[in-house]
Amino acid sequence: MNVHASLSVDARHDKVLVTFRIENRGERRVGLPREIASDTEPSRRLFDLREHPGDAAVPYTGRTVKRAAPAADDYIELPPHSFHAHTIDITRFYAFKPGTHTYVIRYAGTALADLGRPDATTGLATEPVMFSHSQR
């Protein structure tokens, strides 16, 4: 599987908008988890969000949904030589501290190298991204 994933953060206007971008550089279709590719709000601690400096985890405060093992329809298809981007507003799902603080965010999950085999996942991770956010 030849993919490249990245995050970008827009922390203006009292919100923290995280954009997940993935590019399929390979010759085969790839399956992306719906929770990162199209869901409008997280149903679990989707991102590793930490304070900087100090590396303390920022608690996830959103709802957590127990799910069965992922099936084929829990993924969306990313055709060869294409990209996909999706933005999620995480502001109300993590316990950001009042005031202005610096954070580091990253994503580590899985993708499907073969859409016909939902049990054949492979790791998918982004580099960390640093941002500042002012919480009222």
C-alpha positions as CSV (number, residue, x, y, z in Angstrom):
1,M,0.0,0.0,0.0
2,N,1.5,3.3,-1.1
3,V,-0.3,6.1,0.8
4,H,0.7,9.3,2.5
5,A,-1.5,10.7,5.3
6,S,-1.2,14.1,7.0
7,L,-3.1,16.4,9.4
8,S,-3.5,20.1,9.4
9,V,-5.1,22.2,12.1
10,D,-7.1,25.5,11.9
11,A,-7.5,26.8,15.5
12,R,-8.9,30.2,14.6
13,H,-12.4,31.5,15.6
14,D,-12.7,29.6,18.9
15,K,-12.6,26.2,17.1
16,V,-10.1,23.4,16.5
17,L,-10.7,22.1,13.0
18,V,-8.6,19.1,12.1
19,T,-8.2,18.2,8.4
20,F,-7.1,14.6,7.6
21,R,-5.6,14.3,4.1
22,I,-4.6,11.1,2.4
23,E,-3.1,10.4,-1.0
24,N,-3.2,7.0,-2.6
25,R,0.0,6.9,-4.7
26,G,-0.4,3.2,-5.5
27,E,-2.1,1.2,-8.2
28,R,-4.7,-0.4,-6.0
29,R,-7.9,0.8,-4.3
30,V,-7.4,1.5,-0.6
31,G,-10.1,1.4,2.2
32,L,-10.2,4.3,4.6
33,P,-12.1,4.1,7.9
34,R,-15.2,6.1,7.8
35,E,-14.5,7.5,11.3
36,I,-11.6,9.5,9.9
37,A,-12.7,9.9,6.3
38,S,-16.3,11.0,6.6
39,D,-17.8,11.0,10.1
40,T,-18.7,14.5,11.4
41,E,-17.8,13.9,15.0
42,P,-15.6,11.3,16.7
43,S,-17.1,8.3,18.5
44,R,-13.9,7.6,20.4
45,R,-10.4,9.1,21.1
46,L,-9.6,9.3,17.4
47,F,-6.5,11.6,17.7
48,D,-3.6,11.5,20.0
49,L,-3.7,15.0,21.4
50,R,-1.1,16.2,23.9
51,E,0.0,19.4,25.7
52,H,3.3,21.0,24.6
53,P,5.5,21.1,26.4
54,G,5.0,18.3,28.8
55,D,3.4,15.7,26.6
56,A,0.4,15.2,28.9
57,A,-2.5,13.6,27.1
58,V,-5.5,15.9,26.6
59,P,-8.6,13.9,27.8
60,Y,-11.2,12.9,25.3
61,T,-14.6,14.1,26.6
62,G,-16.8,13.0,23.8
63,R,-19.0,9.9,23.7
64,T,-17.5,6.5,23.2
65,V,-19.3,4.0,21.0
66,K,-18.5,0.3,21.3
67,R,-18.4,-1.2,17.9
68,A,-18.0,-4.7,16.4
69,A,-15.0,-5.5,14.4
70,P,-14.9,-3.3,11.3
71,A,-16.7,-4.7,8.2
72,A,-16.3,-3.7,4.6
73,D,-19.0,-1.0,4.8
74,D,-17.0,0.7,7.7
75,Y,-14.6,1.9,5.0
76,I,-14.7,4.2,2.0
77,E,-12.8,3.5,-1.2
78,L,-9.9,5.7,-2.3
79,P,-9.1,4.9,-5.9
80,P,-5.5,4.7,-7.2
81,H,-3.7,8.0,-7.8
82,S,-6.3,10.1,-5.9
83,F,-6.6,11.9,-2.6
84,H,-9.3,12.5,0.0
85,A,-9.6,15.3,2.6
86,H,-12.0,15.5,5.5
87,T,-12.3,18.1,8.3
88,I,-13.6,17.3,11.8
89,D,-14.3,19.9,14.5
90,I,-12.8,18.5,17.7
91,T,-13.3,21.5,19.9
92,R,-16.0,20.1,22.2
93,F,-14.6,16.5,22.2
94,Y,-11.3,17.2,24.0
95,A,-10.7,19.0,27.3
96,F,-8.8,22.0,26.1
97,K,-7.5,24.1,29.0
98,P,-8.8,27.7,29.4
99,G,-6.4,30.3,28.1
100,T,-3.9,30.0,25.2
101,H,-1.9,26.8,25.1
102,T,0.2,24.8,22.6
103,Y,-0.8,21.3,21.6
104,V,0.6,18.4,19.4
105,I,-1.8,16.2,17.5
106,R,-1.3,13.0,15.5
107,Y,-3.4,10.2,14.1
108,A,-2.5,6.5,14.2
109,G,-5.0,4.0,12.8
110,T,-5.4,1.5,10.1
111,A,-6.5,1.3,6.5
112,L,-7.4,-1.6,4.1
113,A,-4.9,-2.5,1.4
114,D,-7.6,-4.8,-0.1
115,L,-11.2,-3.8,0.2
116,G,-12.3,-7.4,-0.2
117,R,-10.6,-8.4,3.0
118,P,-11.7,-6.2,6.0
119,D,-9.5,-8.3,8.3
120,A,-6.3,-7.4,6.4
121,T,-5.5,-3.9,7.8
122,T,-2.3,-2.1,7.7
123,G,-1.0,0.8,9.8
124,L,-1.8,4.4,8.9
125,A,-0.2,7.3,10.8
126,T,0.5,10.9,10.4
127,E,3.4,13.1,11.6
128,P,2.7,15.2,14.6
129,V,1.4,18.7,14.1
130,M,1.8,21.5,16.6
131,F,-0.8,24.3,17.1
132,S,-2.0,26.9,19.6
133,H,-5.6,27.2,20.7
134,S,-7.3,29.8,23.0
135,Q,-10.1,28.3,25.0
136,R,-12.5,30.6,26.8
